[in-house]
Each structure stands twice: as C-alpha cells, then as structure tokens.
Amino acid sequence: MSDRERPHSERYFTDSRDHWWHADYLGLLATRLGVARAKTLLEVGTGQGHFARAWAPHFGSGFSFTGLDREERSLEVARERSKAFAKERGLSGSFSFVSGAAEALPFPEASFDMVFCQTLLIHLPDPGAGFDEMVRVCKPGGFILAVEPNNLGGLQHLAVGGPESDPSHQLREALYLVRCTRGKALLGLGWNNFGIRLPSLFAKLDDVRYYQNDRAWVMAPPYATAQEVTALEDLQRSVDEGVYGWEREEARRYYTAGGGSEAEFESDYDALLHAQACELATMREGRYVELAGFAGLIAAGRKPAAH
Ligand SMILES: C[S@@+](CC[C@H](N)C(=O)[O-])C[C@H]1O[C@@H](n2cnc3c(N)ncnc32)[C@H](O)[C@@H]1O
C-alpha cells in the first residue's frame, strides 16, 4: 500500500509504540491521579489503541473505556487488538471504539470520569478547540490528561556523531526539522512542538500537575531489547522505502511552507536519507550507540466543579 492510500498516521503506528512507557511509571501516574476509581474513560485520537492498552492494566475493575478517532481503519485494528489484549490479561472491563472528530465529540457534557489524549493536540489546527471538548465531556472533578511531545527533543540526535562530527551537517539536520515543523503548523496541520504549550490549556483546570515520561530511548549493541528490535525494524523500513521521517512529497510541502526552497529541500532530504542509511549500516556492524530522553510531556488537571 502506498502512503497515499494508507491513513495518514499508519506509517507511525508501528509496534515501537508499545514501548513508549514503563508500565511501572504509568502505575505511578495512575496512583497519583486515582485512575482506578474512574469507571468511564475516554481517549480522544486513540489511533490503533496503543496508549489505551498501556493504561488498561491500571484501570479499575469493571471499567468502561471508549476510544475515539476519525480514522475507521485504525479503529478496526484497535477493536481487534484490545479485545485480544483484554482476554490475554484477564481484564474485567470493556473497550469500545467510535468514529468522530476531536473538535465535536459525539458525547453529552459530563459523560466520562477521565479523559486522555496522547500525540493528538500536536495534530489539531486548533488544539484549544479539541481540549475544550475534552473538558466538556469530562465530569466535574474528573481528570483530563494529555501527553504531547516537543519534537525538538529529537535534536538530541545531533550529538550522536560525537564531538568530531561536522557542525554544518548537524545544523542542516536541525534547520530541516525546524523548517518542516514550522511549515506543517503554518499549513494548519498542527504544531509538533505543542507539548511546550500545554500549560496554556491546563491553567484553567484545578489541581494541575506536569510530569514527563521517564522512558529513555536506547540503541546499543546487541540491539536486542523489544524496544530496540522494533526501532531497528522501523529504521530498516524507512531506509528500504527511501523515507526520512515524513514521506518525500509530504516533507517537501512542510519544508517549503516553512521557508526553505525546493532546491534546498532536495539536497537536504537526500543528505539526510544518506545519513540515515549510514546509521543503519553502523548498527548492523554493532557500532552505533545512542541514549536520549523522550520528550513526552504530561499535563493533568481536574475539571472545576463549576465549569
Ligand atoms: C499520532 S496518533 C496517536 C494515537 C494514539 N493516541 C497513540 O498514542 O497511540 C494521532 C491520532 O489522532 C487522530 N486524529 C487527528 N486529528 C483528529 C481529529 N480532528 N479528530 C479525531 N481524531 C483525530 C489520528 O487519526 C490519529 O489516529
């Protein structure tokens, strides 16, 4: 299937999403937020349900979880996998998945005890509108939780070549990322660094807390952990398909909207594809090492009683 035929997010729904969290850290968050007391839970922008399944072992018995997304194909996968997951883990609760738009949730006010999202607000042209809907459908006193990245955290990758690496190549990678991210936002397709702005939304809630995902990304020989195996598979696929981050045409749109020229884009994309292939080759030789923090920023707060 070509990128044009598959739902936009499918390229990013690889098994690596199953390794975004330490289960015990989600358990700690669940304790802090009293997740087990919530009977009705909603995730907006649930995709294939990876975040839902990471949380599910921390839900209280008899939970009723609803996942909403605008992509029906992703919801089909979420239904199938979550049913199998609940059976395998012996979870006593229900999962249901419904189609809808984050900006106009198809639920009455105060329907859920808790409302989540993960990497959703970065994709919305108006994250405030999506957030307001999450607040509307949450019961007063219930928690709203968002996990959103500041994708400039990816710039940690610039250090991977060590102090001897060429500064101009590092700056090229940085400029590429900043131009694409800026262009995507200027096109009205969401700002991938939105995590940095979460306090602008959560300030109006009660009992607000901010945290960060404690998971680190590691790539080190023999690349044998489940996280490394899936990351390596993703990298191999990107190299095989000639894709660096976004598929070329999509990246070109973002890059040029972000202020770069077509000629600069072609040269940057080819250089970054080449660097990516070299990185994979270094891994295959067992010489690649990287340890990076994952910029998953977390905000949680309660819907005020008189909202
Ligand atoms: C990056 S994925 C995150 C999926 C899931 N939360 C996870 O972390 O695995 C973003 C999801 O948001 C959905 N989405 C984006 N904009 C949306 C909107 N306006 N209404 C409903 N869903 C939306 C996409 O279809 C996609 O499945």
The ligand as a Gaussian input file, in Angstrom:
#p B3LYP/6-31G(d) Opt

LIG

0 1
 C       -0.273000      10.168000      16.451000
 S       -1.793000       9.378000      16.534000
 C       -1.947000       8.973000      18.270000
 C       -2.721000       7.710000      18.531000
 C       -2.775000       7.256000      19.986000
 N       -3.206000       8.320000      20.845000
 C       -1.424000       6.747000      20.423000
 O       -0.733000       7.476000      21.145000
 O       -1.021000       5.648000      20.021000
 C       -2.952000      10.692000      16.374000
 C       -4.360000      10.195000      16.152000
 O       -5.248000      11.297000      16.223000
 C       -6.228000      11.144000      15.210000
 N       -6.759000      12.466000      14.900000
 C       -6.082000      13.519000      14.392000
 N       -6.911000      14.574000      14.269000
 C       -8.127000      14.178000      14.690000
 C       -9.389000      14.817000      14.821000
 N       -9.544000      16.085000      14.446000
 N      -10.414000      14.106000      15.322000
 C      -10.267000      12.821000      15.700000
 N       -9.081000      12.156000      15.604000
 C       -8.029000      12.832000      15.108000
 C       -5.498000      10.496000      14.056000
 O       -6.391000       9.838000      13.190000
 C       -4.552000       9.558000      14.782000
 O       -5.100000       8.278000      14.937000

